[in-house]
Amino acid sequence: MKPSIREVPADEVLALRTRQREMAGCQIVHDSIHRREGWTRTFLIEVAGNPVGFAEVAIAGPWTGKPTVFEFHLLPEFACRVFELFERFLRVTGVRFFEAQTNCGPLGVLAHTYGLGITSERILFRDGMTTTLPANGAVLRPLTDDAEIQTALERRRGGGEWRLEVDGIEVGKGGILFHYNRPYGDIHMDVSEPYRRRGLGSFLVQELKRRCWELGAVPCARCNPSNVASFRTLQKAGFVPCGQILVGGFPESGSVD
């Protein structure tokens, strides 16, 4: 019996998605768009009438007018059929674009196998070590109260912000976003140009990491591959690269056989 690929309501793959999140062991960058009505199409993958996986296609926001597969997951016992099932998915859906997180499921490998015009949009980072960088006179002050941060943690939307000061002057800002799968928090920061190259950015990231752990979340980060200063700052604060977001396209449907 040929495998079946059919569109279903998102709730129909909830059990599969929950299992996939547990297996991933990392921040899933586009996890939040499942909660945005009308942003995705969900496809159930079945073999002999049994559910064996699912795929998600983004259709709104930045993906309006260019349906883009961003998740493709199979149960472990069907991983040996990943190419066959993905080719069928492409033929049935006609999807022509992808946005693949390389450290989360097989889509990164599939993108390299079938994709065209592949580029890296983001480098993903996980926390690799605890650092003890000096403050160099800097002080971190909260801009978001604890109650609001806890609400963001529970609802998986929003986050907290902090201000970095030197001698009472604001020199940078940073924050933690909780839009992603539990228990991850995405760290972001910026230091004003006159105060860069003094170690303040790495100190800010270090302290945001510490606050993230204190809140019961796991710190993560990402940056543009061309932003060398940014990924060096992240690495100095103990982050290590763990994956990429790859974007590109597929050949015309039917030419993947």
C-alpha positions in Angstrom: 0.0 0.0 0.0 1.3 3.4 -1.0 1.9 5.9 1.9 -0.8 8.6 2.3 -0.2 12.3 2.7 -3.3 14.3 3.6 -4.1 17.6 5.0 -5.6 17.5 8.5 -6.5 19.9 11.4 -3.4 20.8 13.5 -4.9 19.1 16.5 -4.8 15.7 14.7 -1.0 15.6 14.9 -0.7 17.0 18.4 0.4 13.6 19.9 3.1 13.3 17.2 4.2 16.9 17.7 4.4 16.4 21.4 6.6 13.4 20.9 8.8 15.2 18.4 9.3 18.1 20.8 10.4 15.7 23.5 12.9 13.9 21.1 14.3 17.2 19.7 16.1 18.3 22.8 16.5 21.8 21.5 14.7 25.1 20.9 12.4 24.8 17.9 12.7 28.2 16.3 9.3 28.3 14.5 7.3 26.5 17.3 5.2 29.6 18.0 3.6 29.9 14.6 1.4 26.8 15.3 -0.6 29.1 17.6 -1.3 31.7 15.0 -4.5 30.9 13.2 -4.3 30.7 9.5 -0.5 30.6 9.4 0.1 26.9 8.7 -1.1 23.9 6.9 -0.7 20.5 8.6 -0.2 17.2 6.7 -0.5 13.8 8.2 1.8 11.0 6.9 0.3 7.5 7.0 1.5 4.0 6.1 -1.1 1.2 5.8 -3.6 3.6 7.5 -1.3 4.2 10.5 0.0 7.7 11.4 3.8 7.7 11.1 4.7 11.4 10.9 3.6 14.8 9.9 4.7 17.9 8.0 4.0 21.6 8.5 3.9 24.2 5.8 4.0 28.0 6.6 1.6 30.1 4.4 1.2 33.5 6.2 3.4 36.3 7.5 6.8 36.2 5.8 5.7 33.1 3.8 2.6 34.6 2.2 2.5 33.6 -1.4 5.3 31.0 -1.0 4.2 28.0 0.9 7.3 26.7 2.8 7.8 23.4 4.6 9.4 24.0 7.9 8.8 20.8 9.7 9.0 17.2 8.5 9.0 14.5 11.2 8.7 10.7 11.3 8.4 8.1 14.0 11.9 6.6 14.6 10.8 3.2 13.2 10.0 4.9 9.9 13.2 6.9 9.6 14.6 4.4 7.1 11.9 5.5 4.7 12.5 9.2 5.0 13.5 9.8 1.4 10.6 7.9 0.0 8.0 9.6 2.2 9.5 13.0 1.6 9.4 12.6 -2.2 5.7 11.6 -1.9 5.1 14.7 0.3 6.6 16.9 -2.4 4.6 15.3 -5.2 1.3 15.4 -3.3 1.6 19.0 -2.0 3.7 20.7 -4.7 5.6 22.7 -2.0 8.5 24.5 -3.6 10.3 26.1 -0.7 11.8 25.1 2.6 13.1 26.6 5.9 15.0 23.9 7.7 16.3 23.8 11.2 19.3 21.5 10.9 19.4 20.3 14.5 15.7 19.4 14.7 14.6 16.4 12.6 15.5 15.2 9.1 14.5 18.3 7.2 18.1 19.7 7.2 19.4 16.5 5.5 16.4 16.5 3.1 17.1 20.2 2.2 20.7 19.3 1.3 19.5 16.2 -0.6 16.8 17.9 -2.7 17.2 21.6 -2.3 18.4 24.3 -4.7 19.9 27.7 -3.9 20.5 26.9 -0.2 21.6 29.7 2.1 22.1 29.9 5.8 19.7 32.5 7.3 20.7 32.0 11.0 23.3 30.3 13.2 21.7 28.7 16.3 23.5 28.5 19.6 23.0 26.5 22.8 24.6 27.2 26.2 27.9 25.3 26.4 29.6 26.7 29.5 29.3 29.1 32.4 31.5 32.1 32.2 32.8 34.6 34.8 33.4 37.7 32.7 34.0 40.9 34.6 31.4 43.6 34.7 33.9 46.4 33.9 31.7 48.8 35.8 28.5 47.8 34.2 25.2 47.2 36.1 22.2 45.2 34.8 18.8 46.6 35.7 15.4 45.0 35.0 12.9 46.8 32.8 10.2 44.1 33.1 8.7 43.2 36.5 8.9 39.6 37.7 5.1 39.0 37.4 5.1 39.9 33.7 8.1 37.7 33.0 6.4 34.7 34.8 3.2 35.3 32.8 5.3 35.3 29.6 6.9 32.0 30.7 3.6 30.3 31.3 1.9 31.6 28.2 4.9 31.1 25.9 4.7 34.6 24.5 6.5 37.8 25.3 9.4 37.9 27.7 11.6 40.2 29.8 14.0 43.1 29.1 17.0 44.5 31.0 19.1 47.6 30.6 22.9 47.7 30.9 24.3 50.8 32.5 27.8 52.2 33.1 28.1 55.2 35.5 24.3 55.6 35.3 24.3 55.8 31.5 22.4 53.3 29.4 24.9 51.5 27.2 22.9 48.6 26.0 19.7 46.5 26.3 18.9 42.9 26.2 16.1 40.4 26.8 14.8 36.9 26.9 11.8 35.8 24.7 9.7 32.8 25.5 7.8 32.3 22.2 9.4 28.8 21.8 8.9 25.3 23.1 9.4 24.7 26.8 11.8 25.1 28.5 13.8 27.4 26.1 14.3 31.1 26.2 15.8 33.1 23.3 18.4 35.7 24.3 18.9 38.9 22.4 20.9 42.0 23.1 22.4 45.2 21.6 25.2 47.5 22.9 25.4 51.2 21.7 28.2 51.8 19.2 30.4 54.0 21.5 30.5 51.2 24.1 31.2 48.3 21.8 34.5 46.3 21.8 34.9 46.7 25.6 33.5 43.2 26.6 30.2 44.7 27.6 28.2 42.7 25.1 29.5 39.4 26.3 29.0 40.4 29.9 25.3 41.3 29.1 24.8 37.9 27.4 26.4 36.1 30.3 24.1 37.8 32.8 21.0 37.2 30.6 22.0 33.5 30.5 22.3 33.5 34.3 18.8 35.1 34.7 17.3 32.7 32.2 18.5 29.7 34.3 17.2 31.3 37.4 13.8 31.6 35.8 13.8 27.9 35.1 14.4 28.3 31.4 17.2 27.1 29.1 19.1 29.9 27.3 19.5 29.8 23.6 20.4 32.3 20.9 20.8 32.9 17.2 22.4 35.4 14.9 22.9 36.2 11.2 25.9 34.3 9.8 27.3 37.5 8.4 27.3 39.2 11.8 30.8 38.1 13.0 30.8 40.4 16.0 27.6 39.0 17.2 28.5 35.3 17.1 31.9 36.1 18.6 30.1 37.9 21.5 27.8 34.9 22.0 30.8 32.4 22.0 32.7 34.5 24.5 29.7 34.3 26.8 29.7 30.5 26.6 27.3 29.8 23.8 28.3 27.2 21.2 26.9 26.7 17.7 24.5 23.8 17.4 22.6 24.3 14.1 21.5 26.5 11.3 18.3 27.7 9.6 18.7 26.9 6.0 16.4 28.4 3.3 16.0 27.4 -0.4 13.8 25.8 -2.9 12.9 22.4 -4.5 12.8 21.5 -8.2 9.5 21.2 -10.0 7.2 18.5 -8.5 7.9 15.1 -10.0 11.6 15.8 -10.7 12.7 14.5 -7.3 12.3 10.8 -8.2 
